[in-house]
Amino acid sequence: MSDTSPQIGFDRYIQLDWARSALRVRAGVETLEELTDLIDASHTGTAAKKKTRTVLNRLWLEPRSELLELSDRAVAIYKSDPSASVAALTWGMAIATYPFFGAVAEIVGRLLRLQGECSSAEVHRRMAEVYGEREGTRRMTNMVLQSQANWGAIERQRQGKDIRRAAVIPVGAELGAWLAEATLRYVDRAIPISSISSYPVLYPFGFDDHLGYNIAQNKNLVIKTDGGGDRLVSLL
């Protein structure tokens, strides 16, 4: 299995039920046969099944080696608290694994913060500026938006033309610190610890008041103070 990061990769609509099943297989509480039956019931073609399984493998079943420890801790969070948000866990793995997914999420998050709502056309235009004006970019952006809607992050109206933020998805202390690490793996640079909870790529989630303290307890992160007195967090 290659560890080469995919340039786009997230090229399928992924229902949260499929991601939950893959996570449960990884956690040892569901069988691979159950996941296969779920995918078979939702797909008609062999190629479509294979592509969906490829994305689910990268997210949960066979993460890249550099993301294995991140994935292991996500599974541990789920096993210790089965009520933990599967959407948040899968979101974290998606932004760490697929920069394309993260880019769509970040653009949507910025637009929703500025305007309260946005159009899919605005998202497509900004994604085209980064990934090129081609059909593949548009199609895969749609796949990500459709997935994010199914995961409860956004509501799409007027046949998907308009995008609104759905209800905030609350996350607990341990999951919040884990999401912070996933975000840092996506941005690949230090960011102010005070801005983590409002970082656009995490727009669907609501964090508790102790996020900074919980981040400081994450052994994979390091906090430093810059010349201006801001506390910056980065990967160790």
One Martini backbone bead per residue (centre of mass of N, CA, C, O) as a GRO file, in nm:
protein
  236
    1MET     BB    1   0.094   0.037   0.024
    2SER     BB    2   0.064   0.362  -0.036
    3ASP     BB    3   0.178   0.694   0.104
    4THR     BB    4   0.064   0.872  -0.104
    5SER     BB    5  -0.078   1.162  -0.133
    6PRO     BB    6  -0.367   1.271  -0.235
    7GLN     BB    7  -0.480   1.529  -0.427
    8ILE     BB    8  -0.786   1.432  -0.384
    9GLY     BB    9  -0.962   1.133  -0.368
   10PHE     BB   10  -1.243   1.253  -0.274
   11ASP     BB   11  -1.473   1.081  -0.506
   12ARG     BB   12  -1.709   1.031  -0.289
   13TYR     BB   13  -2.003   0.956  -0.158
   14ILE     BB   14  -2.038   0.963   0.205
   15GLN     BB   15  -2.196   0.802   0.431
   16LEU     BB   16  -2.226   0.784   0.767
   17ASP     BB   17  -2.299   0.483   0.786
   18TRP     BB   18  -2.040   0.382   0.649
   19ALA     BB   19  -1.837   0.509   0.842
   20ARG     BB   20  -1.943   0.376   1.097
   21SER     BB   21  -1.892   0.087   1.007
   22ALA     BB   22  -1.586   0.115   0.965
   23LEU     BB   23  -1.523   0.196   1.256
   24ARG     BB   24  -1.644  -0.064   1.384
   25VAL     BB   25  -1.450  -0.253   1.251
   26ARG     BB   26  -1.191  -0.125   1.371
   27ALA     BB   27  -1.313  -0.171   1.675
   28GLY     BB   28  -1.452  -0.475   1.677
   29VAL     BB   29  -1.802  -0.441   1.650
   30GLU     BB   30  -1.771  -0.524   1.347
   31THR     BB   31  -1.798  -0.657   1.036
   32LEU     BB   32  -1.696  -0.673   0.713
   33GLU     BB   33  -1.959  -0.800   0.609
   34GLU     BB   34  -2.146  -0.572   0.701
   35LEU     BB   35  -2.020  -0.354   0.526
   36THR     BB   36  -2.056  -0.494   0.256
   37ASP     BB   37  -2.367  -0.511   0.270
   38LEU     BB   38  -2.413  -0.204   0.284
   39ILE     BB   39  -2.281  -0.138   0.011
   40ASP     BB   40  -2.441  -0.332  -0.169
   41ALA     BB   41  -2.725  -0.191  -0.100
   42SER     BB   42  -2.610   0.106  -0.233
   43HIS     BB   43  -2.489  -0.051  -0.485
   44THR     BB   44  -2.456  -0.157  -0.837
   45GLY     BB   45  -2.150  -0.129  -0.892
   46THR     BB   46  -1.828  -0.232  -0.878
   47ALA     BB   47  -1.679   0.040  -0.902
   48ALA     BB   48  -1.834   0.189  -0.680
   49LYS     BB   49  -1.757   0.003  -0.449
   50LYS     BB   50  -1.449   0.037  -0.471
   51LYS     BB   51  -1.437   0.346  -0.426
   52THR     BB   52  -1.569   0.349  -0.150
   53ARG     BB   53  -1.366   0.159  -0.010
   54THR     BB   54  -1.119   0.337  -0.052
   55VAL     BB   55  -1.211   0.567   0.132
   56LEU     BB   56  -1.267   0.394   0.388
   57ASN     BB   57  -0.983   0.290   0.415
   58ARG     BB   58  -0.845   0.568   0.458
   59LEU     BB   59  -1.014   0.651   0.706
   60TRP     BB   60  -1.011   0.343   0.872
   61LEU     BB   61  -0.888   0.059   0.770
   62GLU     BB   62  -0.620   0.203   0.588
   63PRO     BB   63  -0.427   0.404   0.696
   64ARG     BB   64  -0.183   0.591   0.682
   65SER     BB   65   0.102   0.569   0.859
   66GLU     BB   66   0.101   0.879   0.964
   67LEU     BB   67  -0.223   0.818   1.068
   68LEU     BB   68  -0.249   0.577   1.266
   69GLU     BB   69  -0.242   0.709   1.549
   70LEU     BB   70  -0.482   0.894   1.506
   71SER     BB   71  -0.680   0.663   1.448
   72ASP     BB   72  -0.646   0.502   1.710
   73ARG     BB   73  -0.756   0.734   1.895
   74ALA     BB   74  -1.034   0.745   1.768
   75VAL     BB   75  -1.114   0.457   1.839
   76ALA     BB   76  -1.078   0.493   2.146
   77ILE     BB   77  -1.294   0.707   2.181
   78TYR     BB   78  -1.528   0.532   2.078
   79LYS     BB   79  -1.496   0.292   2.279
   80SER     BB   80  -1.530   0.476   2.542
   81ASP     BB   81  -1.756   0.653   2.348
   82PRO     BB   82  -2.024   0.574   2.149
   83SER     BB   83  -2.146   0.883   2.153
   84ALA     BB   84  -1.953   0.986   1.980
   85SER     BB   85  -1.892   1.170   1.706
   86VAL     BB   86  -1.871   1.041   1.394
   87ALA     BB   87  -1.850   1.299   1.231
   88ALA     BB   88  -1.597   1.412   1.376
   89LEU     BB   89  -1.409   1.173   1.331
   90THR     BB   90  -1.432   1.166   1.018
   91TRP     BB   91  -1.351   1.457   0.968
   92GLY     BB   92  -1.065   1.439   1.079
   93MET     BB   93  -0.970   1.220   0.878
   94ALA     BB   94  -1.039   1.376   0.618
   95ILE     BB   95  -0.851   1.629   0.657
   96ALA     BB   96  -0.586   1.455   0.697
   97THR     BB   97  -0.613   1.282   0.421
   98TYR     BB   98  -0.790   1.514   0.252
   99PRO     BB   99  -0.728   1.820   0.131
  100PHE     BB  100  -0.986   1.861  -0.034
  101PHE     BB  101  -1.186   1.841   0.192
  102GLY     BB  102  -1.062   2.071   0.359
  103ALA     BB  103  -1.100   2.297   0.149
  104VAL     BB  104  -1.404   2.291   0.140
  105ALA     BB  105  -1.451   2.338   0.442
  106GLU     BB  106  -1.302   2.610   0.461
  107ILE     BB  107  -1.472   2.766   0.259
  108VAL     BB  108  -1.743   2.726   0.392
  109GLY     BB  109  -1.666   2.845   0.667
  110ARG     BB  110  -1.598   3.132   0.564
  111LEU     BB  111  -1.869   3.200   0.427
  112LEU     BB  112  -2.053   3.154   0.675
  113ARG     BB  113  -1.919   3.368   0.854
  114LEU     BB  114  -1.968   3.617   0.660
  115GLN     BB  115  -2.293   3.536   0.555
  116GLY     BB  116  -2.446   3.259   0.679
  117GLU     BB  117  -2.439   3.202   0.366
  118CYS     BB  118  -2.427   3.009   0.053
  119SER     BB  119  -2.306   2.905  -0.254
  120SER     BB  120  -2.199   2.659  -0.460
  121ALA     BB  121  -2.067   2.848  -0.667
  122GLU     BB  122  -1.858   2.971  -0.474
  123VAL     BB  123  -1.712   2.710  -0.409
  124HIS     BB  124  -1.634   2.630  -0.696
  125ARG     BB  125  -1.469   2.882  -0.763
  126ARG     BB  126  -1.252   2.847  -0.536
  127MET     BB  127  -1.161   2.560  -0.614
  128ALA     BB  128  -1.068   2.633  -0.906
  129GLU     BB  129  -0.831   2.819  -0.813
  130VAL     BB  130  -0.668   2.562  -0.699
  131TYR     BB  131  -0.757   2.291  -0.901
  132GLY     BB  132  -0.914   2.388  -1.136
  133GLU     BB  133  -1.099   2.413  -1.443
  134ARG     BB  134  -1.273   2.119  -1.394
  135GLU     BB  135  -1.482   1.858  -1.374
  136GLY     BB  136  -1.351   1.708  -1.135
  137THR     BB  137  -1.370   1.938  -0.930
  138ARG     BB  138  -1.676   1.970  -0.932
  139ARG     BB  139  -1.762   1.680  -0.865
  140MET     BB  140  -1.598   1.652  -0.594
  141THR     BB  141  -1.724   1.888  -0.450
  142ASN     BB  142  -2.005   1.763  -0.448
  143MET     BB  143  -1.930   1.515  -0.279
  144VAL     BB  144  -1.851   1.671  -0.026
  145LEU     BB  145  -2.113   1.829   0.018
  146GLN     BB  146  -2.295   1.580   0.039
  147SER     BB  147  -2.150   1.460   0.280
  148GLN     BB  148  -2.175   1.701   0.479
  149ALA     BB  149  -2.482   1.688   0.484
  150ASN     BB  150  -2.510   1.393   0.590
  151TRP     BB  151  -2.331   1.470   0.860
  152GLY     BB  152  -2.467   1.762   0.963
  153ALA     BB  153  -2.330   2.046   0.865
  154ILE     BB  154  -2.538   2.095   0.628
  155GLU     BB  155  -2.773   2.277   0.422
  156ARG     BB  156  -2.952   2.207   0.123
  157GLN     BB  157  -3.089   2.426  -0.122
  158ARG     BB  158  -3.218   2.448  -0.414
  159GLN     BB  159  -3.080   2.188  -0.529
  160GLY     BB  160  -2.792   2.283  -0.382
  161LYS     BB  161  -2.736   2.600  -0.418
  162ASP     BB  162  -2.776   2.627  -0.111
  163ILE     BB  163  -2.597   2.715   0.201
  164ARG     BB  164  -2.628   2.591   0.537
  165ARG     BB  165  -2.598   2.578   0.860
  166ALA     BB  166  -2.620   2.361   1.088
  167ALA     BB  167  -2.628   2.228   1.367
  168VAL     BB  168  -2.437   2.208   1.622
  169ILE     BB  169  -2.161   1.995   1.699
  170PRO     BB  170  -2.082   1.845   1.978
  171VAL     BB  171  -1.772   1.827   2.171
  172GLY     BB  172  -1.551   1.692   2.359
  173ALA     BB  173  -1.250   1.709   2.501
  174GLU     BB  174  -1.094   1.479   2.355
  175LEU     BB  175  -1.208   1.533   2.071
  176GLY     BB  176  -1.115   1.827   2.046
  177ALA     BB  177  -0.808   1.771   2.059
  178TRP     BB  178  -0.807   1.580   1.817
  179LEU     BB  179  -0.914   1.788   1.608
  180ALA     BB  180  -0.676   1.978   1.633
  181GLU     BB  181  -0.469   1.782   1.516
  182ALA     BB  182  -0.606   1.738   1.244
  183THR     BB  183  -0.584   2.034   1.161
  184LEU     BB  184  -0.272   2.052   1.167
  185ARG     BB  185  -0.237   1.838   0.943
  186TYR     BB  186  -0.375   2.014   0.730
  187VAL     BB  187  -0.213   2.296   0.755
  188ASP     BB  188   0.097   2.266   0.836
  189ARG     BB  189   0.090   2.470   1.093
  190ALA     BB  190   0.096   2.721   1.300
  191ILE     BB  191  -0.156   2.820   1.546
  192PRO     BB  192  -0.362   2.976   1.730
  193ILE     BB  193  -0.518   2.852   2.004
  194SER     BB  194  -0.764   3.061   2.001
  195SER     BB  195  -0.860   2.961   1.688
  196ILE     BB  196  -0.954   2.668   1.676
  197SER     BB  197  -1.270   2.683   1.736
  198SER     BB  198  -1.285   2.895   1.461
  199TYR     BB  199  -1.193   2.725   1.247
  200PRO     BB  200  -1.324   2.675   0.939
  201VAL     BB  201  -1.284   2.353   0.915
  202LEU     BB  202  -1.469   2.349   1.206
  203TYR     BB  203  -1.769   2.468   1.167
  204PRO     BB  204  -1.970   2.232   1.295
  205PHE     BB  205  -1.833   2.284   1.583
  206GLY     BB  206  -1.853   2.249   1.944
  207PHE     BB  207  -1.675   2.376   2.221
  208ASP     BB  208  -1.536   2.385   2.504
  209ASP     BB  209  -1.377   2.595   2.750
  210HIS     BB  210  -1.111   2.370   2.760
  211LEU     BB  211  -0.942   2.343   2.498
  212GLY     BB  212  -0.660   2.453   2.565
  213TYR     BB  213  -0.599   2.247   2.787
  214ASN     BB  214  -0.644   1.989   2.615
  215ILE     BB  215  -0.423   2.050   2.410
  216ALA     BB  216  -0.187   2.054   2.622
  217GLN     BB  217  -0.229   1.727   2.672
  218ASN     BB  218  -0.118   1.678   2.392
  219LYS     BB  219   0.170   1.500   2.299
  220ASN     BB  220   0.160   1.597   1.975
  221LEU     BB  221   0.181   1.885   2.096
  222VAL     BB  222   0.293   2.232   2.072
  223ILE     BB  223   0.361   2.523   2.280
  224LYS     BB  224   0.412   2.863   2.179
  225THR     BB  225   0.562   3.188   2.203
  226ASP     BB  226   0.558   3.471   2.052
  227GLY     BB  227   0.658   3.800   2.017
  228GLY     BB  228   0.339   3.891   2.074
  229GLY     BB  229   0.219   3.658   2.287
  230ASP     BB  230   0.127   3.428   2.124
  231ARG     BB  231  -0.025   3.113   2.123
  232LEU     BB  232   0.118   2.835   1.964
  233VAL     BB  233   0.021   2.553   1.766
  234SER     BB  234   0.180   2.231   1.704
  235LEU     BB  235   0.347   1.989   1.585
  236LEU     BB  236   0.597   1.780   1.715
   0.00000   0.00000   0.00000
